[in-house]
């Protein structure tokens, strides 16, 4: 005769706890999917031909991949960062131009440049040339050019404007 094979069974309480934990986890994923911010209005992507692919009325043209805040944004916070994302091989100089004040060239040592992304970022803060963006309409004016073609052959001006609250 062979000995009976012992069977192991989890207690009912353990089974209930596992089911409840799984249900809460699945519910959490569903909830996260429902409340996720899928609005892509904070960045305008523009291809090299100047065709707007981000849904905003903007034609930033050759050399520019994206800007932030988007051109025409209506509720930008005073501490928002200014971002110019260029195509590879392009460089820029940035000017901040509020409607209510004087334009200011953003100092190169205060603009963060990420060469891997060809991205220029300016974050207003205390101790910088701009501690916060001026309320009302403001613009960023960027002079950009291709390093390959040279400044004289490819220099152009790109501008985007937004409303600061």
C-alpha positions in Angstrom: 0.0 0.0 0.0 1.1 3.4 -0.8 1.0 6.2 1.7 -1.6 8.9 1.1 -0.1 12.0 -0.5 -0.6 14.9 1.9 -2.4 17.9 0.4 -1.8 21.3 1.5 -4.6 23.8 1.5 -4.4 27.5 2.4 -6.8 28.6 5.1 -9.9 30.5 3.9 -8.8 33.7 5.6 -5.5 33.7 3.5 -7.5 33.1 0.3 -9.8 36.0 1.1 -6.8 38.3 1.8 -5.1 37.4 -1.5 -8.3 38.1 -3.5 -8.8 41.5 -1.7 -5.2 42.5 -2.3 -5.4 41.6 -6.0 -8.7 43.5 -6.4 -7.2 46.6 -4.8 -4.1 46.4 -7.0 -6.2 46.1 -10.2 -8.5 48.9 -9.0 -5.4 51.1 -8.4 -4.2 50.5 -11.9 -7.6 51.3 -13.4 -7.9 54.5 -11.3 -4.4 55.6 -12.3 -5.3 55.1 -16.0 -8.4 57.1 -15.6 -6.8 60.1 -13.9 -3.6 60.2 -15.9 -2.8 63.5 -17.6 -2.8 62.6 -21.2 -3.1 66.2 -22.4 -0.1 67.0 -24.6 -0.7 70.7 -24.7 2.4 71.6 -22.7 4.8 70.9 -25.5 4.5 71.7 -29.2 6.4 69.3 -31.4 7.3 70.7 -34.8 9.1 68.7 -37.5 11.9 70.2 -39.6 9.5 71.2 -42.4 7.6 73.5 -40.0 4.5 71.4 -39.9 2.9 71.5 -36.5 2.3 68.1 -35.1 1.3 69.1 -31.6 -2.2 70.5 -32.3 -1.3 74.1 -31.5 -1.3 77.0 -34.0 2.4 77.4 -34.3 5.0 77.3 -37.1 8.4 77.5 -35.5 10.1 76.0 -38.6 13.5 74.6 -39.4 15.8 73.9 -36.6 13.2 73.7 -33.8 11.7 70.6 -32.4 9.7 72.0 -29.5 9.1 74.9 -27.2 7.6 75.3 -23.7 5.4 77.0 -22.7 3.6 76.5 -26.0 3.0 79.4 -28.3 -0.3 81.0 -27.3 -0.6 79.3 -23.8 -3.0 81.3 -21.7 -2.1 80.3 -18.1 1.6 80.0 -17.5 2.9 80.3 -13.9 5.5 82.9 -13.0 8.0 80.2 -12.1 7.5 78.2 -15.3 10.6 77.1 -17.1 11.3 78.4 -20.7 12.5 75.6 -23.0 13.8 75.6 -26.5 14.4 72.2 -28.0 16.4 72.3 -31.2 17.2 69.8 -33.9 20.7 68.3 -33.6 23.5 70.7 -34.7 21.6 73.9 -34.0 22.5 76.5 -31.3 20.6 79.5 -29.9 20.7 82.7 -27.9 17.6 83.6 -25.9 15.8 86.9 -25.2 12.9 87.2 -22.7 10.5 90.0 -23.8 7.6 90.8 -21.5 5.0 93.2 -23.0 5.1 95.3 -19.8 8.9 95.8 -19.6 12.3 95.8 -21.3 13.6 92.8 -23.2 16.5 91.0 -21.6 19.1 88.7 -23.1 19.1 85.6 -20.9 22.7 85.2 -19.7 24.4 82.1 -21.1 25.6 81.1 -17.7 22.0 81.1 -16.4 20.6 79.0 -19.3 21.0 75.3 -18.9 22.1 73.6 -22.1 21.7 69.8 -22.4 23.9 68.9 -25.4 22.5 65.3 -25.6 19.0 66.8 -26.3 20.1 70.1 -27.9 17.8 71.7 -25.4 18.0 75.1 -23.7 16.2 75.6 -20.4 15.8 78.8 -18.3 14.2 78.5 -14.9 13.4 81.9 -13.2 14.6 82.0 -9.6 15.9 84.4 -7.0 19.4 85.6 -7.8 19.0 85.2 -11.6 18.4 87.9 -14.2 14.7 87.0 -14.0 13.4 85.9 -10.7 9.9 85.3 -12.0 8.1 85.8 -15.3 6.2 89.0 -15.6 2.4 88.9 -15.4 0.5 89.3 -18.6 1.8 88.5 -22.1 5.5 87.6 -22.5 7.5 86.3 -25.4 10.8 84.4 -25.9 12.8 85.5 -28.9 15.5 83.0 -29.9 18.1 83.6 -32.5 19.1 80.1 -33.8 21.6 78.9 -36.4 23.0 75.7 -37.7 26.6 74.9 -36.7 27.1 73.0 -39.9 25.9 75.7 -42.3 27.3 78.6 -40.2 25.6 81.5 -38.5 25.7 83.8 -41.6 24.0 81.2 -43.8 21.4 79.8 -41.5 20.6 82.4 -38.8 16.9 82.9 -38.1 14.7 84.3 -35.4 12.1 82.2 -33.7 9.5 83.7 -31.3 6.8 82.3 -29.2 4.4 84.1 -26.8 2.2 83.1 -23.8 0.2 84.7 -21.0 1.6 84.6 -17.5 -0.8 84.5 -14.6 
